[in-house]
Amino acid sequence: QTGARASRLCVLRRSVGPAMSAEIVVHRGDIIKEGWLIKQSKHIKEWRKRWFVLTEQYICSFKAQGELRNPTEAIRLRECTTVKKADDDVGRENSLRVDTPARVFFLIAETPAEREAWIANIGRLMVRPGVLLEEEEEYD
């Protein structure tokens, strides 16, 4: 079972074809949480409904439920620094933010319970054993 688990850590696979375009594929067995969230677009700052999929390594958004190829967004969890409520930041209820060094992603869930579930799941996956070990060694 360890071998099967290890092979699943590569959740998104990129295959480069003749046109040199990378294709991202999420495998259904790797999904930890999924559901509709409203996402603020990067440039125009419009709010768009997207199907979000959370895996051990990524948060991905898609235009349609059930799509698992070529997400509109793929956020690496190892690059995330913060996930928290964002009602005051965006002036909308049930909102959350996911911070990375390159960008802050603003999302809105349908209910307070859904927002809390997304925050809890993303936060749990952001906690990496390697980071905790490094911090503990500093205090020895």
Accessible surface in RSA format (square Angstrom, percent):
REM  Atomic radii and reference values for relative SASA: ProtOr
REM  Chains: A
REM  Algorithm: Lee & Richards
REM  Probe-radius: 1.40
REM  Slices: 20
REM RES _ NUM      All-atoms   Total-Side   Main-Chain    Non-polar    All polar
REM                ABS   REL    ABS   REL    ABS   REL    ABS   REL    ABS   REL
RES GLN A   1   198.14 110.8 145.54 106.4  52.60 125.2  54.86 116.8 143.28 108.7
RES THR A   2   115.61  82.2 109.40 110.9   6.22  14.8  77.47 104.0  38.15  57.7
RES GLY A   3    54.25  66.9   0.00   N/A  54.25  66.9  41.71 114.5  12.55  28.1
RES ALA A   4    61.23  56.3  48.53  74.9  12.70  28.9  55.83  78.6   5.40  14.3
RES ARG A   5   113.70  47.7 111.89  57.0   1.80   4.3  53.09  72.6  60.60  36.7
RES ALA A   6    58.41  53.7  45.59  70.4  12.82  29.2  47.57  67.0  10.84  28.7
RES SER A   7    68.30  57.7  53.95  72.0  14.36  33.1  51.36 109.4  16.94  23.7
RES ARG A   8    91.97  38.6  89.39  45.6   2.58   6.1  31.68  43.3  60.29  36.5
RES LEU A   9    80.13  44.6  79.72  57.0   0.40   1.0  80.13  56.3   0.00   0.0
RES CYS A  10    70.69  53.5  64.38  71.8   6.31  14.8  31.51  79.8  39.18  42.2
RES VAL A  11     2.92   1.9   2.79   2.5   0.14   0.3   2.79   2.4   0.14   0.4
RES LEU A  12    14.53   8.1   2.30   1.6  12.23  30.8   2.30   1.6  12.23  32.9
RES ARG A  13    94.98  39.9  90.75  46.3   4.23  10.1  52.12  71.2  42.86  26.0
RES ARG A  14   132.05  55.4 100.03  51.0  32.02  76.2  43.09  58.9  88.97  53.9
RES SER A  15    68.90  58.2  60.56  80.8   8.34  19.2  52.03 110.8  16.87  23.6
RES VAL A  16    88.87  58.5  54.82  49.6  34.05  82.0  55.08  47.9  33.79  91.6
RES GLY A  17    32.26  39.8   0.00   N/A  32.26  39.8  27.53  75.6   4.73  10.6
RES PRO A  18   147.10 107.2 110.13 100.4  36.96 134.4 124.19 102.5  22.91 142.4
RES ALA A  19    87.22  80.2  54.48  84.1  32.74  74.5  65.79  92.7  21.43  56.8
RES MET A  20   149.15  77.2 125.73  83.2  23.42  55.8 104.37  88.7  44.77  59.3
RES SER A  21    75.71  64.0  65.65  87.6  10.06  23.2  45.96  97.9  29.75  41.7
RES ALA A  22    49.81  45.8  23.01  35.5  26.80  61.0  23.30  32.8  26.51  70.2
RES GLU A  23    54.57  31.3  54.14  41.0   0.43   1.0  12.94  25.0  41.63  34.0
RES ILE A  24    20.73  11.8  20.73  15.4   0.00   0.0  20.73  14.9   0.00   0.0
RES VAL A  25    23.93  15.7  23.93  21.7   0.00   0.0  23.93  20.8   0.00   0.0
RES VAL A  26     2.25   1.5   0.00   0.0   2.25   5.4   0.00   0.0   2.25   6.1
RES HIS A  27    74.83  40.9  72.15  50.1   2.68   6.9  50.41  52.0  24.42  28.4
RES ARG A  28   130.28  54.7 119.11  60.7  11.17  26.6  78.15 106.8  52.12  31.6
RES GLY A  29    52.96  65.3   0.00   N/A  52.96  65.3  33.99  93.3  18.96  42.5
RES ASP A  30    13.71   9.6   7.25   7.2   6.47  15.3   5.54  13.0   8.17   8.2
RES ILE A  31    32.15  18.3   8.06   6.0  24.10  58.1   8.06   5.8  24.10  65.4
RES ILE A  32    66.33  37.7  33.90  25.3  32.43  78.2  38.68  27.9  27.65  75.0
RES LYS A  33    33.22  16.2  26.93  16.5   6.29  15.0  15.50  14.0  17.72  18.9
RES GLU A  34    60.94  35.0  43.11  32.6  17.83  42.5  14.91  28.8  46.03  37.6
RES GLY A  35     9.42  11.6   0.00   N/A   9.42  11.6   9.42  25.8   0.00   0.0
RES TRP A  36    71.84  28.8  61.22  29.6  10.61  24.9  49.55  26.4  22.29  36.2
RES LEU A  37     2.31   1.3   0.61   0.4   1.70   4.3   2.31   1.6   0.00   0.0
RES ILE A  38    52.92  30.1  52.92  39.4   0.00   0.0  52.92  38.1   0.00   0.0
RES LYS A  39    12.95   6.3  12.84   7.9   0.11   0.3   1.86   1.7  11.09  11.8
RES GLN A  40    33.02  18.5  31.24  22.8   1.78   4.2   1.88   4.0  31.14  23.6
RES SER A  41     5.95   5.0   4.76   6.4   1.19   2.7   4.92  10.5   1.03   1.4
RES LYS A  42   109.02  53.2 101.39  62.2   7.64  18.2  46.98  42.3  62.04  66.1
RES HIS A  43   153.43  83.9 124.61  86.6  28.82  73.7  86.95  89.6  66.49  77.4
RES ILE A  44   116.47  66.3  93.72  69.8  22.75  54.8  99.30  71.5  17.17  46.6
RES LYS A  45   118.81  58.0 107.98  66.3  10.84  25.8  70.92  63.8  47.89  51.0
RES GLU A  46    85.70  49.2  80.15  60.6   5.55  13.2  30.32  58.6  55.38  45.2
RES TRP A  47    72.17  29.0  43.44  21.0  28.74  67.5  29.06  15.5  43.11  69.9
RES ARG A  48    82.79  34.8  78.23  39.9   4.56  10.9  24.26  33.2  58.53  35.5
RES LYS A  49   112.57  54.9  99.19  60.9  13.38  31.9  51.58  46.4  60.99  65.0
RES ARG A  50    31.19  13.1  31.19  15.9   0.00   0.0   0.00   0.0  31.19  18.9
RES TRP A  51    21.40   8.6  21.40  10.4   0.00   0.0  21.18  11.3   0.23   0.4
RES PHE A  52     0.69   0.3   0.69   0.4   0.00   0.0   0.69   0.4   0.00   0.0
RES VAL A  53     0.00   0.0   0.00   0.0   0.00   0.0   0.00   0.0   0.00   0.0
RES LEU A  54     0.00   0.0   0.00   0.0   0.00   0.0   0.00   0.0   0.00   0.0
RES THR A  55     0.00   0.0   0.00   0.0   0.00   0.0   0.00   0.0   0.00   0.0
RES GLU A  56    55.86  32.1  44.06  33.3  11.80  28.1  19.18  37.1  36.67  29.9
RES GLN A  57    64.04  35.8  59.03  43.1   5.01  11.9  26.88  57.2  37.16  28.2
RES TYR A  58    15.75   7.4  15.75   9.0   0.00   0.0   4.23   3.2  11.53  14.2
RES ILE A  59     0.84   0.5   0.46   0.3   0.38   0.9   0.46   0.3   0.38   1.0
RES CYS A  60     0.11   0.1   0.05   0.1   0.06   0.1   0.06   0.1   0.05   0.1
RES SER A  61     0.06   0.1   0.00   0.0   0.06   0.1   0.00   0.0   0.06   0.1
RES PHE A  62     0.61   0.3   0.00   0.0   0.61   1.6   0.61   0.4   0.00   0.0
RES LYS A  63   134.81  65.8 118.45  72.7  16.36  38.9  61.39  55.3  73.42  78.2
RES ALA A  64    41.32  38.0  39.42  60.8   1.90   4.3  41.32  58.2   0.00   0.0
RES GLN A  65   111.28  62.2  88.63  64.8  22.65  53.9  19.53  41.6  91.75  69.6
RES GLY A  66    43.15  53.2   0.00   N/A  43.15  53.2  24.22  66.5  18.93  42.4
RES GLU A  67    73.09  42.0  66.12  50.0   6.97  16.6  34.73  67.2  38.36  31.3
RES LEU A  68    31.59  17.6  26.86  19.2   4.73  11.9  26.86  18.9   4.73  12.7
RES ARG A  69   131.62  55.3 125.20  63.8   6.42  15.3  47.64  65.1  83.97  50.9
RES ASN A  70    86.06  59.3  69.92  67.6  16.14  38.9  30.31  73.0  55.75  53.9
RES PRO A  71    21.66  15.8   1.34   1.2  20.32  73.9   1.34   1.1  20.32 126.3
RES THR A  72    59.92  42.6  25.55  25.9  34.37  81.9  34.31  46.1  25.61  38.7
RES GLU A  73    37.08  21.3  33.03  25.0   4.05   9.6   4.58   8.9  32.51  26.5
RES ALA A  74    38.88  35.7   8.79  13.6  30.09  68.4   8.79  12.4  30.09  79.7
RES ILE A  75     7.12   4.1   3.61   2.7   3.51   8.5   7.12   5.1   0.00   0.0
RES ARG A  76    74.53  31.3  72.99  37.2   1.54   3.7   7.12   9.7  67.42  40.9
RES LEU A  77     3.68   2.1   3.63   2.6   0.06   0.1   3.68   2.6   0.00   0.0
RES ARG A  78   156.87  65.9 138.48  70.6  18.39  43.8  47.74  65.2 109.14  66.1
RES GLU A  79    81.97  47.1  75.52  57.1   6.45  15.4  27.24  52.7  54.73  44.7
RES CYS A  80     6.98   5.3   0.00   0.0   6.98  16.4   0.00   0.0   6.98   7.5
RES THR A  81    90.16  64.1  61.88  62.7  28.28  67.4  58.03  77.9  32.14  48.6
RES THR A  82    45.33  32.2  41.42  42.0   3.91   9.3  23.18  31.1  22.14  33.5
RES VAL A  83    20.36  13.4   5.54   5.0  14.82  35.7   5.54   4.8  14.82  40.2
RES LYS A  84   101.18  49.4  99.37  61.0   1.81   4.3  47.28  42.6  53.90  57.4
RES LYS A  85   117.56  57.4 105.56  64.8  12.00  28.6  53.16  47.8  64.41  68.6
RES ALA A  86     2.28   2.1   0.00   0.0   2.28   5.2   2.28   3.2   0.00   0.0
RES ASP A  87    45.74  32.0  41.33  41.1   4.41  10.4  22.47  52.9  23.27  23.2
RES ASP A  88   149.03 104.4 116.59 116.0  32.45  76.7  41.06  96.6 107.97 107.7
RES ASP A  89    77.98  54.6  41.27  41.1  36.71  86.8  10.63  25.0  67.35  67.2
RES VAL A  90    34.41  22.6   6.62   6.0  27.79  67.0  15.44  13.4  18.97  51.5
RES GLY A  91    67.95  83.8   0.00   N/A  67.95  83.8  36.37  99.8  31.58  70.7
RES ARG A  92    97.62  41.0  90.38  46.1   7.24  17.2  35.37  48.3  62.24  37.7
RES GLU A  93   139.49  80.1 129.38  97.9  10.11  24.1  46.17  89.3  93.32  76.2
RES ASN A  94    21.16  14.6  20.61  19.9   0.54   1.3   0.00   0.0  21.16  20.4
RES SER A  95     0.00   0.0   0.00   0.0   0.00   0.0   0.00   0.0   0.00   0.0
RES LEU A  96     0.03   0.0   0.03   0.0   0.00   0.0   0.03   0.0   0.00   0.0
RES ARG A  97    42.02  17.6  42.02  21.4   0.00   0.0   0.09   0.1  41.93  25.4
RES VAL A  98     0.00   0.0   0.00   0.0   0.00   0.0   0.00   0.0   0.00   0.0
RES ASP A  99    21.11  14.8  21.11  21.0   0.00   0.0   4.79  11.3  16.32  16.3
RES THR A 100    16.16  11.5   7.07   7.2   9.08  21.6   4.60   6.2  11.56  17.5
RES PRO A 101   115.50  84.2  71.03  64.7  44.47 161.7  83.98  69.3  31.52 195.9
RES ALA A 102   102.00  93.8  61.31  94.6  40.69  92.6  71.70 101.0  30.31  80.3
RES ARG A 103    39.90  16.8  30.35  15.5   9.55  22.7  30.12  41.2   9.79   5.9
RES VAL A 104    52.81  34.7  38.14  34.5  14.67  35.3  38.14  33.1  14.67  39.8
RES PHE A 105    14.86   7.4  13.91   8.6   0.94   2.5  14.86   9.0   0.00   0.0
RES PHE A 106    38.46  19.2  37.32  23.1   1.14   3.0  37.32  22.6   1.14   3.3
RES LEU A 107     0.68   0.4   0.68   0.5   0.00   0.0   0.68   0.5   0.00   0.0
RES ILE A 108    12.29   7.0  11.12   8.3   1.17   2.8  11.12   8.0   1.17   3.2
RES ALA A 109     4.54   4.2   0.20   0.3   4.35   9.9   0.88   1.2   3.66   9.7
RES GLU A 110   118.19  67.9  90.35  68.4  27.84  66.3  44.72  86.5  73.47  60.0
RES THR A 111    61.04  43.4  60.42  61.3   0.62   1.5  57.97  77.9   3.07   4.6
RES PRO A 112    81.77  59.6  81.77  74.5   0.00   0.0  81.77  67.5   0.00   0.0
RES ALA A 113    76.59  70.4  62.69  96.7  13.89  31.6  70.51  99.3   6.07  16.1
RES GLU A 114    62.84  36.1  62.52  47.3   0.32   0.8  26.28  50.8  36.56  29.8
RES ARG A 115    17.87   7.5  17.87   9.1   0.00   0.0   0.00   0.0  17.87  10.8
RES GLU A 116    72.30  41.5  70.20  53.1   2.10   5.0  45.35  87.7  26.95  22.0
RES ALA A 117    33.36  30.7  26.00  40.1   7.37  16.8  32.78  46.2   0.59   1.6
RES TRP A 118     0.32   0.1   0.32   0.2   0.00   0.0   0.23   0.1   0.09   0.2
RES ILE A 119    27.29  15.5  26.53  19.8   0.76   1.8  26.53  19.1   0.76   2.1
RES ALA A 120    64.24  59.1  49.08  75.7  15.16  34.5  59.63  84.0   4.60  12.2
RES ASN A 121    31.49  21.7  30.53  29.5   0.95   2.3   0.95   2.3  30.53  29.5
RES ILE A 122     0.37   0.2   0.37   0.3   0.00   0.0   0.37   0.3   0.00   0.0
RES GLY A 123    19.74  24.3   0.00   N/A  19.74  24.3  17.88  49.1   1.86   4.2
RES ARG A 124   138.90  58.3 123.13  62.8  15.77  37.5  74.91 102.4  63.99  38.8
RES LEU A 125    28.09  15.6  15.83  11.3  12.26  30.8  18.20  12.8   9.89  26.6
RES MET A 126    29.18  15.1  21.96  14.5   7.22  17.2  22.12  18.8   7.06   9.3
RES VAL A 127    89.01  58.6  71.21  64.5  17.79  42.9  76.59  66.5  12.42  33.7
RES ARG A 128    83.53  35.1  82.40  42.0   1.13   2.7  41.76  57.1  41.77  25.3
RES PRO A 129   101.05  73.6  97.67  89.0   3.38  12.3 100.91  83.3   0.13   0.8
RES GLY A 130    38.07  47.0   0.00   N/A  38.07  47.0  32.75  89.9   5.32  11.9
RES VAL A 131    55.52  36.5  54.97  49.8   0.55   1.3  54.97  47.8   0.55   1.5
RES LEU A 132    83.00  46.2  82.44  59.0   0.56   1.4  82.61  58.0   0.39   1.0
RES LEU A 133   104.24  58.1 104.18  74.5   0.07   0.2 104.18  73.2   0.07   0.2
RES GLU A 134   112.84  64.8 109.74  83.0   3.10   7.4  37.78  73.1  75.06  61.3
RES GLU A 135    85.93  49.3  85.88  65.0   0.05   0.1  31.64  61.2  54.29  44.3
RES GLU A 136   105.98  60.8 101.76  77.0   4.22  10.1  44.15  85.4  61.83  50.5
RES GLU A 137   117.06  67.2 104.04  78.7  13.03  31.0  37.63  72.8  79.43  64.8
RES GLU A 138   137.54  79.0 101.94  77.1  35.60  84.8  43.41  84.0  94.13  76.9
RES TYR A 139   186.85  87.2 154.27  87.8  32.58  84.8 112.46  84.5  74.39  91.7
RES ASP A 140   156.42 109.6  90.06  89.6  66.36 156.9  61.23 144.1  95.19  94.9
END  Absolute sums over single chains surface
CHAIN  1 A     8584.6       6884.8       1699.8       4627.6       3957.1
END  Absolute sums over all chains
TOTAL          8584.6       6884.8       1699.8       4627.6       3957.1
